[in-house]
Amino acid sequence: MTDHLLLREVIEAGLPVFYEQQLDPEATQMAASAREREEFMAHWHNHVLGNERVIKKTIVFDGQVAGNMVSFEQFGEREVGYWLGKEFWGQGIARRVLAEFLNIEQTRPLYAHVAKHNIASRRVLEKCGFVEAGLVVGTIHEDGIDDTQLMIMELV
Ligand SMILES: CC(C)(COP(=O)(O)OP(=O)(O)OC[C@H]1O[C@@H](n2cnc3c(N)ncnc32)[C@H](O)[C@@H]1OP(=O)(O)O)[C@@H](O)C(=O)NCCC(=O)NCCS
């Protein structure tokens, strides 16, 4: 994209940084999601790194690992997800990275499930052309079901 902001392959050494970024309490509240270290590492090792159907990118800003963006299959649909370290928020990084990522992930329709209260993420998606396509209540985790309202966002 630019010298300051670019997408790079994910390497093993980036995983501890991603893990720390998703531990932040405010981020966890926004995304209504968090994994313990063991579960986080197992997920990335078993379902992401070795899975060629998953597109995974490290977001690099000013030479630092700012976060990650991925796309994957869920219930027969293609889905995008992302996470930025808190110190990188509020600079338009997610919007710019998603716009670029959509050139790499060209499946349409493409979906995102975003907590209804996650206004920042909803704005990012809307700015990249996603529209609301429904609402689901209750997400299924390894450890049960919670009652978070998730907005389904769709890019056609
Ligand atoms: C959601 C997230 C990716 C946003 O990244 P970001 O780089 O800060 O977003 P941008 O700077 O591109 O901002 C996009 C829009 O959201 C708005 N926004 C950013 N933070 C906001 C906040 N806390 N509350 C309300 N609006 C917010 C921005 O003002 C901007 O809108 P505008 O262009 O109309 O001003 C980042 O906060 C994050 O990683 N959060 C934790 C994990 C998460 O929620 N992942 C998404 C799961 S679906």
The ligand as an ORCA input file, in Angstrom:
! r2SCAN-3c Opt
* xyz 0 1
  C     -12.386     -2.191     14.948
  C     -10.965     -1.781     14.595
  C     -10.382     -2.771     13.584
  C     -11.005     -0.382     13.977
  O      -9.705     -0.068     13.513
  P      -9.257      1.466     13.236
  O      -8.039      1.397     12.375
  O      -9.166      2.189     14.525
  O     -10.477      2.010     12.383
  P     -10.407      3.295     11.444
  O      -9.415      4.259     12.021
  O     -10.213      2.820     10.046
  O     -11.844      3.925     11.689
  C     -12.951      3.584     10.951
  C     -14.128      4.394     11.380
  O     -14.542      4.019     12.709
  C     -14.595      5.170     13.534
  N     -14.144      4.753     14.859
  C     -12.924      4.316     15.216
  N     -12.908      3.986     16.528
  C     -14.163      4.243     16.988
  C     -14.785      4.083     18.243
  N     -14.129      3.574     19.312
  N     -16.089      4.422     18.357
  C     -16.767      4.887     17.309
  N     -16.247      5.050     16.074
  C     -14.945      4.714     15.925
  C     -13.614      6.135     12.916
  O     -13.930      7.455     13.307
  C     -13.851      5.874     11.457
  O     -15.025      6.498     11.010
  P     -14.969      7.863     10.169
  O     -14.029      7.585      9.031
  O     -16.367      8.064      9.792
  O     -14.393      8.859     11.103
  C     -10.050     -1.762     15.854
  O     -10.624     -0.889     16.803
  C      -9.864     -3.110     16.499
  O      -9.030     -3.908     16.080
  N     -10.677     -3.397     17.547
  C     -10.572     -4.662     18.311
  C     -10.901     -5.909     17.504
  C     -12.164     -5.802     16.692
  O     -13.143     -5.203     17.105
  N     -12.115     -6.435     15.508
  C     -13.247     -6.476     14.612
  C     -14.150     -7.614     14.938
  S     -15.543     -7.656     13.819
*
